[in-house]
Amino acid sequence: MSHDIHDPTSPVADIGDADFDEATAGRWTAVDLWAPWCGPCRRFMPAFEQAAATMATDGGSVAFARVNVDDNPEVAARMAVKSIPTVILFNPEGVEVARTTGIPDADDLKALVALASS
């Protein structure tokens, strides 16, 4: 059962336990781990959506995805997520490169995503 609350036409893909490895391999991917009951997650969602939309129009070097940790506990456990929101950047091999916990400000989110081009 899904608790997604964002626009289905969003440039942010919903991924989970079944497709996480496939979705985070092959290209740089920023993943937002969240839950629908989490106020900070809901406040951060528009900024993450905006970053994804901006990157999509700038050539899309980084894919954006989100994981509802309530619906996908295997991913949350495997990634050792202790607090949400957590944003993790994966390289094209599907390996974690960086993470931020809590609501990153716009500059912190840009800096995290910029690691993909460094």
Stockholm file with secondary structure:
# STOCKHOLM 1.0

chainA/1-118         MSHDIHDPTSPVADIGDADFDEATAGRWTAVDLWAPWCGPCRRFMPAFEQAAATMATDGGSVAFARVNVDDNPEVAARMAVKSIPTVILFNPEGVEVARTTGIPDADDLKALVALASS
#=GR chainA/1-118 SS CCCCCSCTTCSEEECCTTTHHHHTSSSEEEEEEECTTCHHHHHHHHHHHHHHHHHHHTTCCEEEEEEETTTCHHHHHHTTCCSSSEEEEECTTSCEEEEEESCCCHHHHHHHHHGGGC
#=GC SS_cons         CCCCCSCTTCSEEECCTTTHHHHTSSSEEEEEEECTTCHHHHHHHHHHHHHHHHHHHTTCCEEEEEEETTTCHHHHHHTTCCSSSEEEEECTTSCEEEEEESCCCHHHHHHHHHGGGC
//
